[in-house]
Amino acid sequence: MYSFSTINQLESDLKSGSVSCKSLVEQAIAEIAKKKQLNAFLEVFEYSALEQAQLVDEKIKAGKAGKLAGVLVGLKDNICFKGHKVSASSKILEGFESLYSATVVDRLTAEDAIIIGRLNCDEFAMGSSNENSAFGNVHNPLNEKCVPGGSSGGAAAAVAASLCHISLGSDTGGSIRQPASFTGTVGLKPTYGRVSRYGLIAYASSFDQIGPITKTVEDSALVLEVIAGKDAHDNTSSLKEVESYSKQLQADKKYKIAYLKECVEADGLDPEVKNAVMHQLNALKAAGHEVEGLSFPYLDYLVPTYYVLTTAEASSNLSRFSGIHYGHLTSKATDLESTYKKSRSEGFGKEVKRRIMLGTFVLSAGYYDAYYSKGQKVRRIIQDKTKAIFKDFDFILTPSTPGTAFEFGKNSADPIKMYLEDIFTVQANIAGVPAISVPCGTHSNGLPIGLQLMCDFFEESKLLNLASKIKA
């Protein structure tokens, strides 16, 4: 069986003829079936993947293959692929087949990547453990008693278990970085607008961003080069030129790095996570980087601000799912009103309904100014404070998560405790800046520890460069 290491190595092996795209797809299909207990894949696109593999094999022989030739990609189940099902892991969209492909999918396949299937996730990307899917929990391949993180849990688990080479997830408040931290993979959330959201089923439109989960920083850089850039279908996508991220990884630059004291010295932080982060800080100092602790007084406001604003946007975005045009339609309706109520009540899961209700409440006439309007003002304060730090420092460094992957059921009974899993990751989404989680050590429980780096808008090149220097 072929053992994938990096995209560059795969390209070399494909060109030499030591492996073929067809055999890679066949191996992946067999391996996904063998590890079906992980529940990472909701569906394997066997027919279309094998068909694409044959085309790519012919292109490789003709010397006309793209830069991602033969790379097997798993898609989080909220990213559209024309002619294939997409459900956001919700019964409200069960059986729905997409009429078009997301821009990121078109850009990957244009470079001869092969879409192998769709990946389980928290319903409508709402969750931090992948316990909210309508189609069952995803298990962490490193310890199947533990969650893989969320909401892109299937995407992270699939890469960690070598069921696909890379995956695409979406990150609204840490949904790429947190599961990457829990599975020992690399999770990148680009700058808001760096990657088109066209074809992504929206959760909170001013926060959502598509990004890759990979085994190496090098592969994240290559994938970002392909999927980033302006898209006429998404007017929030940036006109800013896409850099050759992968070619700048070897640059030997010295940076100014700020670590947030309230994060690294937090009482609730696992002591071993703190030690691993401090070890990395000392290693960065020894390598010639300037490291300084800073106070960030708004840590306690990050999660409340995030949930006020994202639930409001979710309430609006999810209003379109009614069962009338597509998706789940109740069999118990007696009139139009009951059709809407019963279809949505039956189709949406508990967590999605909770967030819709929260969002409807904060947008209601009597509470709009008290919650939503105030949340927007706090968001601006957090953005301004984050920008101010980047005037003096190249990076903000924190743990990715307060601890390692936890066991199923440990936090699910307490929504507040679950929401606090995002405490270190939501800042990047509130501010719109890029962030990455990379493995930085192993806990005594055998599970990986993640380190998060954030930098200023559209400085992914710098972000990936420093991230590539972090060694677990």
PyMOL commands that set and color helices and strands:
alter all, ss='L'
color gray80, all
select helices_A, chain A and resi 7-16+21-34+36-38+46-62+91-93+103-110+123-125+153-160+177-183+217-227+245-248+261-264+271-286+299-320+336-347+350-363+368-392+415-422+426-431+460-467
alter helices_A, ss='H'
color red, helices_A
select strands_A, chain A and resi 41-44+72-76+114-119+166-171+186-189+209-214+256-260+290-294+395-399+435-442+448-454
alter strands_A, ss='S'
color yellow, strands_A
deselect
rebuild
show_as cartoon
